[in-house]
């Protein structure tokens, strides 16, 4: 009978983070890891799921959509404060660039196919 081991599962998550997480060098010099959606905790996943509806709704105000993108990125970040301060100084086009890179990174190798 196979036995699942907690430490093995944690190692697998760490490996997936290295493979699919997006690393971002924040303005404070810290490296922020944006975790893939499927590796988020329960509360963070709820935030992302709720805000994804806002981001993909073309009838929503552009500023509301940008705010939702920011909140999703911050929810996925391991160093939320560093990312939040960095995003505040970037124009919307650069924030959406980070968002797009995060979404592509989370899909893994099939994203390039």
N, C-alpha and C positions, 0 to 999 in steps of 0.2 A: 504494500500500500504506500502511495506517495504521501509525503508530509510537506505541507507548506511551512516555511520558516520565515518569521517576521523579518529577520535581518537580511535574508535573501531578497525579500520583497522590497525592502528599503533600498538595497543595492540596485535593484532593477529600476526603481523610480529615479535614483541618482543617475543611472546610465541613460535613461530616457531624457532627463533634464539636460545632460551634456549633449545629447544628440539632437533634441528637438527644441530646447529652450533657446530664446533669443537673448544674446548678451548685448547690453547697451552701456557704453561708457558715459556716465552722467556728468553734469557740469562740475560736480564736487569731486570728480576723480574716481568715484566708486563705480565698480562694475555691478550693474543691476541685471538680474536674470528675470526675463519675462517668461513665466512658465506656460507651457501649452495648456489649452482649455481642459483637456482630459486629465491633467495632473493638478488641477486646482482643488482646494479644499471646498467643502460644502457651501460655506457662506460666500466665498469668492465666486464659485460657479453660479450661484443664484444671481449675483450682481451681473456677471457677464451675460447670462441667459436673458435677463430682463432688458439689459441695455442693447443687446444685439438687435432686438426688435426696433429700437429707436434708430440705430445706425442704418439699418436696411430699409427704413421707411422713407421713401423719397418725398413724401408729403410733409415731413417734419422740417422745421426750421434748420438751416445749416449750422447755426451756433449750438442748437440743442444736440445735433448729431455730433459735432466736434466735442462738446462736453461729455457725451456718452462714450466716445472713443477714449478720451482722457481717463474717464472713470474705469473703463474696462482694462486699459493698460496698467493703471495703478493697482487694480485688484489682482492682476496677474504678477505683479512685481514682488521680488523678495525684499527689496529695499524701497518701500513705497514713498518715503519722504524724499529720497534722492531723485526718484523719477518724477514725482510731482513738481519739484522745484525746477527740474530741467524742462518739463513740458510747458510750464508757465512762460518760459522765455522763447519758445519756438512758435513760428507762425503755423496756422492750421495745415498748410500743405506738408510741412515737415512732420507734424504729428500724425497725419494720415499715412505718411511714408513709413513711420515706425509701426503703425497699426498693420499695414499691409505686410511688412516684413515679419511681424509677429505671427500673423495668420498663416503665412507661407511656411515659416519655420516649424510651426506646430503640426503641419501635415506631413513632414518628413520627406523622404526621398521621392515619393510619388508626386510631390508638388512640382518637380522639375520635368516630369514626363509629359 
